[in-house]
C-alpha cells in the first residue's frame, strides 16, 4: 500500500500541483490556460477567477492520473453496472486523450477546462 500511496502522490497530486503552479505563473504568451486565468483575474471578478481555476485544476489532476495510466504506472479496471470487472488495458496510451478530447464534453454537466495539454 505504501508504494501505491507514494506513486499516487508523486505522479498525480504533485504533478497536478506543479502543472497548475506553472500555469499560474507562466509568462509565455502562448500558454492558453495562463492567459485565460490572467484575463479572468483582470476583470476583478474573484468568483469567475475561482471558477476558471477550479475547472482547470480538476481536469489537470484527472489528466495527470490518466497520463500515469497511459504510461504504465497504474493498471486500471472498474466494476461495470452489470457487476463485471472490466480492464482498461486496451485503452492504455489513449485514455488521457479520450478524457480531454471527448469524454468531458460528452458526459460532464459542469464547465470544462480551457485545455491542459498532456
C-alpha positions as CSV (number, residue, x, y, z in Angstrom):
1,X,0.0,0.0,0.0
2,X,2.9,2.4,0.8
3,X,4.2,2.1,-2.8
4,X,0.8,2.9,-4.3
5,X,0.4,5.9,-2.0
6,X,3.9,7.2,-2.9
7,X,3.2,6.8,-6.6
8,X,-0.2,8.3,-6.4
9,X,1.0,11.4,-4.5
10,X,4.1,11.9,-6.6
11,X,2.8,11.0,-10.1
12,X,-0.7,12.5,-9.8
13,X,-1.0,15.0,-6.9
14,X,2.4,16.6,-7.1
15,X,2.4,16.8,-10.9
16,X,-1.0,18.3,-10.9
17,X,0.0,21.0,-8.4
18,X,3.3,21.7,-10.3
19,X,1.4,21.9,-13.6
20,X,-1.2,24.3,-12.2
21,X,1.5,26.4,-10.5
22,X,3.3,26.6,-13.8
23,X,0.2,27.9,-15.4
24,X,-0.4,30.4,-12.6
25,X,3.0,32.0,-13.0
26,X,3.6,31.4,-16.8
27,X,4.7,34.4,-18.8
28,X,4.6,32.6,-22.2
29,X,2.1,34.4,-24.4
30,X,1.1,31.0,-25.9
31,X,0.2,29.5,-22.5
32,X,-3.5,29.2,-23.1
33,X,-4.6,28.4,-19.6
34,X,-2.3,31.0,-18.0
35,X,-3.6,33.7,-20.4
36,X,-7.2,32.7,-19.7
37,X,-6.6,32.9,-15.9
38,X,-4.9,36.3,-16.3
39,X,-7.8,37.6,-18.4
40,X,-10.4,36.5,-15.9
41,X,-8.3,37.8,-13.0
42,X,-8.0,41.2,-14.6
43,X,-11.8,41.5,-14.7
44,X,-11.7,41.7,-10.9
45,X,-14.4,39.1,-10.6
46,X,-13.0,36.8,-8.0
47,X,-15.8,34.3,-8.3
48,X,-15.2,33.9,-12.1
49,X,-11.5,33.6,-11.5
50,X,-12.0,30.9,-8.9
51,X,-14.5,29.1,-11.3
52,X,-11.9,29.1,-14.0
53,X,-9.1,27.8,-11.8
54,X,-11.3,25.1,-10.2
55,X,-12.3,23.5,-13.5
56,X,-8.7,23.7,-14.9
57,X,-7.1,22.2,-11.8
58,X,-9.6,19.4,-11.6
59,X,-9.1,18.5,-15.2
60,X,-5.3,18.8,-14.7
61,X,-5.4,16.3,-11.7
62,X,-7.6,13.8,-13.6
63,X,-5.3,14.2,-16.7
64,X,-2.2,13.5,-14.6
65,X,-3.8,10.4,-13.2
66,X,-4.9,9.1,-16.6
67,X,-1.5,10.0,-18.1
68,X,0.2,7.9,-15.4
69,X,-2.1,5.0,-16.5
70,X,-1.2,5.7,-20.2
71,X,2.5,5.5,-19.3
72,X,2.0,2.2,-17.5
73,X,2.4,3.4,-13.9
74,X,-1.1,2.1,-13.0
75,X,-3.3,-0.7,-14.2
76,X,-6.9,0.3,-14.2
77,X,-10.2,-1.7,-14.1
78,X,-13.6,-0.8,-12.9
79,X,-16.8,-2.7,-11.9
80,X,-19.5,-2.1,-14.6
81,X,-23.1,-1.7,-13.7
82,X,-23.7,-5.4,-14.5
83,X,-21.1,-6.3,-11.9
84,X,-18.4,-7.3,-14.4
85,X,-14.8,-6.3,-13.6
86,X,-13.6,-4.6,-16.8
87,X,-9.9,-4.0,-17.5
88,X,-9.0,-0.7,-19.2
89,X,-5.7,-2.1,-20.6
90,X,-7.0,-1.8,-24.2
91,X,-7.2,2.0,-23.7
92,X,-3.6,2.3,-22.4
93,X,-1.8,5.1,-24.3
94,X,-5.0,6.8,-25.2
95,X,-7.2,7.2,-22.1
96,X,-6.0,10.7,-21.2
97,X,-6.7,11.9,-24.7
98,X,-10.2,10.4,-24.6
99,X,-10.8,12.2,-21.4
100,X,-9.5,15.6,-22.5
101,X,-10.8,15.3,-26.1
102,X,-14.2,13.7,-25.9
103,X,-15.4,12.4,-22.6
104,X,-15.6,15.7,-20.7
105,X,-17.7,17.3,-23.3
106,X,-19.9,14.3,-23.8
107,X,-20.6,13.4,-20.2
108,X,-20.0,16.4,-18.0
109,X,-22.7,18.7,-16.9
110,X,-20.2,21.2,-15.4
111,X,-17.9,23.7,-17.0
112,X,-14.9,22.3,-18.8
113,X,-11.2,23.2,-18.5
114,X,-9.8,25.6,-21.1
115,X,-7.5,22.8,-22.1
116,X,-4.5,21.3,-20.5
117,X,-2.2,19.5,-23.0
118,X,-0.6,16.2,-21.9
